[in-house]
Amino acid sequence: MSAGDGGVGHPLFEHVAAAYSDSDDGRLDNASLYRMVAERAGIPESKRRARSPIGRTGQLHSPVERAIRWHTQTLKHMGAIRRVDGERGVWELVERTRQGLHVPAVPVKLVAFSTALGVAIWGDNRGVIANLDEPIHLVLTSPPYPLRKPRAYGNVPVSEYVDFIVHAIEPLVRTLVRGGSMALNLSNDVFMASSPARSTYLERLIIALEDRLGLQLMDRLPWVNLSKAPGPIAWASKERIHLNVGFEPIIWMCNAPRESFADNRRVLEPHTEKHRQLIAAGGTAVEGDYSDGAYRRRAGAFGRETAGRIPKNVLMRGHRCADAMATRRDAQRLGLPPHGAVMPTSVADFLVRYLTEPGQLVVDPFGGKGTTGLAAERAGRRWLICDRVLDYLRAGAERFRAAPGFEMPEAVEHWPRAA
């Protein structure tokens, strides 16, 4: 595949894949494929048919139709489609389901890689999890933010964001066990058009998840990252209205709060030096009465030896992450685009250990480079992640190679060279 044609992450690729999925029987001839892809991508008929000299011989071909054929070959190499015997230029999905398929299909059965504890699947999250009957204990994900300037993997406008998240989460909530949790890492820095006023999409999303999916708000956990890049530029650095941002919210919700699997004993932190001194001294020497009696401290308080201190509900974690840097290097080595998200493994690790017990199932419907799966793997939890961009999963797979039972289909192993 030439550099100009792009790979799985190329926008035209999704239109080619969707054309097969949307066809009546999953089968298309080239002429129908060209027409459907052009319509979906908004390419005028004149541009689609326009011919230009291509290659050493300078023969006239349509660059658009040529690119579509390249993406068809990519689907073939990934095992998603096959040529129909006896019919020239006709391809069909290898496997179809009653609800239709998203990219890809068998023979790899959507598997990008797997370990003894989990599996990463390439495909649209609803297509992957629609028929999942495995009980889920935690949905942990960082979905695309509603940004005005989209990332490479695409973003949903803020006006559609609540419905987008509810639509993506709904099939997972159906199999979320009683007491299961959902934790969403989102952005607080979404503003009204041409205004320093922040959008209230977060509040509307929380209410929608409660009203429409029956989830209840447990906490808002700020992920504080003091090394976060300065911004918002327009309102902090130029207009001088806002302060520089230093956190992102993590919304934690549960379907049965009194039966939650959360246990702060799994994430206890070491005592501070001052606290250790109090323990050694048998606790505080004097009693105290504060805030008109709202808080009283008795003599000897903080003197008992405990396993550790309960963390505050503020996650102090920098975005610098050894796993993310290694994955970026692997992406470069493999000739793949790096994933732009920066949530470190340390944030996912804390949430996985806090909200689940060993052996329980953690699911990330926007798996990206596999941060959630990696944290679950290391914490001894089962995991399932999916993402529609194979490039990200392929680069992230390198972090799992040492995990027991690691396997990767040959077509994915050689991606993108196989395309």
N, C-alpha and C positions, 0 to 999 in steps of 0.2 A: 504494500500500500504506500502510495506517495505521501509526503508530508502534507501536501496541500489538501488531500482528501480527508484527513482526520480519522479518528478512531471512534471507540464507543462513546467518548465524551463529546464528539462532534454533534452539533445540534441536528444536522440532517440525519444522523444515524437513528435517532429516536423516531423520526417520521417514517423511515423505512421499516423499522421494527413494528411500529404501530399500524402501518398499512396492512401487514400480514395478520396482525392480531385482530384488526377491525373487519377484515374481509369475511364474507359469509361462511366460507369453509376453510379458511386459512391457506388458500391457494391463489396465486396471482401469476399472470403472464407479465412479461416485461412492460408491454404497452400500458396495461392497467396500473402496474406499479409506478411507472413514471408519472402518470396522470394523478394518482392518489397522493403521492409524495409531494408533487408540486402544489396541489390544492392545500394540503395540510401546512406546508411551509410558506404559503403565500407567494410562490414563485409564478410570475406571469407566464402564460403559455408561450409568448414570443421568446422570452428568455430561456425557457426550458428547451425549446426547439432550436435555439441559435447554435450554429456550428462554428468551430474555430479549429485552426490547424494544431494538432497535438502530436507529440513524439518526434522522433528523428525524421520520419518520412513526411511529416506535415499533413497527414490525412485529416480531413474534416470530421470532427465529432462534436457532439454536444457535451460540454464540460459538466453540466448538471446531470445528464443521464449517465455519464461516465462515473461521476461520484456516487450516484445511486447504485450502480453496478458494483462498485468497490464495497459499499456497505452491505450489499447482498452477500458478497464473498465473505465478509467478516462474520455475518450471521451463519453462513455455512461452516466456517472454521470452528465456530463456537458450538456447533451441533444444534443450532436453533431451527434451521431449515434444510431441506434436501431437494434435489432436482427430481421432478416427476418423470418417471420412466416413459420414454416414447413421446414426450411432448417437449419440443424445443423452446427454451426460454421460459419455462414454467417451473416455479418453485412452490413448496408447501411447508407449513410448520411440521416439525417432526412429531410433535404431540400436541393435542388440543384438549381442552377441558370444557365443560359445560359453560363456564363463565368466561371463556376466552383466555388466551395466554398473553403475558407480557414477556419481554426479552429476559433470558433466552428460554429455550426448551431443552429437552433431553438431547443427546444421551448423558450429559453431565448432570441432569436433573437439577439444574440451577445452582449446583454446588461450585463455589469458587475455591474453597479449601475447608478443611475440617480438622478437628483434634478429637481425642477421646471424650472431651467435655462439651464440645460445641461445633457449630457449623456456620460458615459465612456463605450467604446466597446472593447471587447476582440476579437482580430483578426488581420490579416495582414492588414496594412493600405490601400493598393490598393484594397484589397477585400472589405473593409468596405466602402471606399469613391468612388468606381468606379461609382456607380449610385446615388451619392449624388446630389440632385438638389436644395439644400438650398443655397442661396447666402452667400458667405463667405466674411468677411471683413478683417480678419487678420489670417495669418498662422504663428503661433509662436511655435518654436520647438527647441529642442537641440538634434539633431540626434546622433547616435553612432559615435564617432570620429574614424578616420582611424589610430588606434594605432597598433604598432607592437606587443604589448602584449595585447591580447583581453580581454575585460571585460566579466563578466559572461553572459551578454545578447548578446554577439557577436559583431564583428566589421568587416567592409569591408576594404580590403587592399586599400592603397592610389591609386594604379594603376586603381582601379575600382570605386573610390569614386565619381567622377563627374557624371558618368552615374547613379550610385546608387541614388544620391540625385535628379537629374533631373527626373529619373524614378518615384521616390516617390512623388515628388512635382507636376508633370505634371497634374494629374487629379484634384488636388486642384486649380491650376491656372485657369483651364477651368471654374470654378464656382466662381472665385474671382471677386467681383464686381469692377466696374471701380473706381479707387482711392483706392482699397484695397492694403494692404501691406503684405510682408513676412519678418519675422525676424528669422534668423538662428544663434543660439549660437554654435560656432565651436571652433576648437583648432588651435592656432598658432604654437604649439610645435610639429610639424610633420617634421621629418628630412629625408634628403637623406640617403640612406644606407651607414653606416660606415662613416658618414660625419657630421661635425657641420653645414653644410648648410641646411637651412630650405627649405621644399618643397614649391613649388609655387601652390599647389593644390587650395588654396583659390582664387588666381587670376584667375586660369583656371575655377573654379566653377562659379565665378561671370560672366565671359565672356560667359560661357555656358548657364547660366540662362537668360542672355540678348539675346543671339543669338537664343536659342532654345525655350524659353518660353516667350520672350517679356518683361521680367522684367527689370527695370532700377535701377541702384544703387543710393540710397538716402544718405546713410552714413555708415561709419564703426564706431560702437560704442564700444570702449574698455570697457569691464567689468573688472575694476581694483580691484583685491583682494590681498591686501598686506599681508594677512595671508596665502596665497597659499603656499603649501609645496615647499621647495627648489628644484630647478631643472632647466634644465635637468641635472641629476646627472653626466652623462658621460662627458658633455661638459662644465658644470659650476663648479662642485665640484672636478672632477678628472683632466680633461685636462686644466681647468681654462681659457677657451676661451670665454664662454658666461657668461652673467649676469643671476642671478636667475630670473625666470619668475614671472610676477606679474599681468598678464591680460589675458583675452580671448576675441577674437573679436566677436561681434554680427553684422552680415551683414543685413542691412535693405534695401529692394528693394520694388519697387512699379510698378504697371502696367500703371498708369496714374499720374505722379508726380504732375502736376498742380491741380489735383482733389483729392489729398491725404486727408484722414480723420485725419491725424496727426494734433494736436493742442497743442502747448507747454503751453497754459493757463491751461490745465488739470493737468499739472505736475509742476506748479510753486513751488519754494522753499522759505522758509522764508528769508527775507533780513538779511544780516550780521549785526552785531552790528555797524560796521563802517558805513555801508550804512544807518542805522537808524539814526545815528548821523548826517549824511549829510542831510537827509530828515528834521530832526528837525531844522537844521541850515539854511534851505532854499536852500541847494545845495552847490557846490564848490564856493569859494570866488574869485578865479582868473581864467583867461583863460589860456589854454595851447595849444602848437603846437608841435606835435611830428612826428618823422619819415619823415622829410622833407615835412610836411604838409599833410601826408597821414591820420593822425588822429588829429582832433582838438577838444578841450574841451572848451565849452563856460562857462562863469560865471553863476552859478545857476544850472549847470548840476547835475543830480541825486537828485534833491530836491523835485521832485513830488512824492506824495504818490501813490504807485501801489499795486496790489494784491500780489505781490511776485516777485522774481527774476527768470529769465529764466535759467534753468539748463544748465551746460556745457554738451557737448556730450561725456562725460566720466562718466561712472557709477561706483561710488565708493561704492562697496558693499562687505562685507566679506562673506565667504561661510557658516559661522555659521548661522543656520536657525532653529528656534523653531519648525516649521512645519516638517522639515526634521528629526530632532531628535525625535519628537513624532512619526513620521511614522516608523522610525527605531525601536523604542520601540514596536510599534504595530506589526511590522513584527516578531520580536522576540517572542512576546506573542502568535502570531498565528502560530508559527513554520514555517515561510516563510523566504526566503532569502531576505536580504535588497538590495535596489537598490544602485548601486555605484555612480551614478551621484550626483553632489553637487550644481547645480544651485539653489540659494535660491528663495523663493517666492517673495522677495523684487525686484529682477530683473524682473521677469515675471509681477509683479504688475505694475512697472513703464512702461513697454512696452505696456501692455494692456490698461492702462489709456491714454498713450500718443498717441497711434496709432488707437484707436477706440473710438466711442461714446457709451454711455450707450444703452444697448439693442442690439448692433450689435453682430455678430457671430465670435467667435475665435475658431480656429481648431488647434489641435496638433496631427500630424500623428505618433509621437513617444512619446506617452503620459506618459510612465513610471509610476511613482508613483502619477501623476496627478497634478504637480505643476502649469502648465498652466491653467488647469481647475479650480484649487482652486483660483488662482489670478483673473480669469474672474468671478467666482462666487461671490467673495467678492466685485468686482468692478461693479456688476450689468450688466455684459455682458452675453450673451448666449454662450454656449461652447460645443464643441465636441472633445473628445480625444479618441485615440485608441492605443492599444499596444498588441503585440502578446504574452506577458508573463502575464498570469493572476495573478501570485503571486504578481507582483508589483502593479497592479490595486487594488487587494484585500486589501493590506496593506494601500494603499493611500486612500481608501474609508473611512477609519475611520475619516479623517479630514473633511468629508462632512456630517457626521451624523446629525449635527445641522442645516444643510441647509434646507430651506423650500422644501417640496415635496420629501425628500430623500427616495429612494426605492432601494432595492437590492434583486435580485432573491434568492430564498432559496438555490439553488445549489451553488451559489457564497458565500452566507452568511456562509455556513458551509465548505467552502473550506479552507484548503485542507483535512479536516476530511472526507468530502463526498467521497474523492477518495480512 
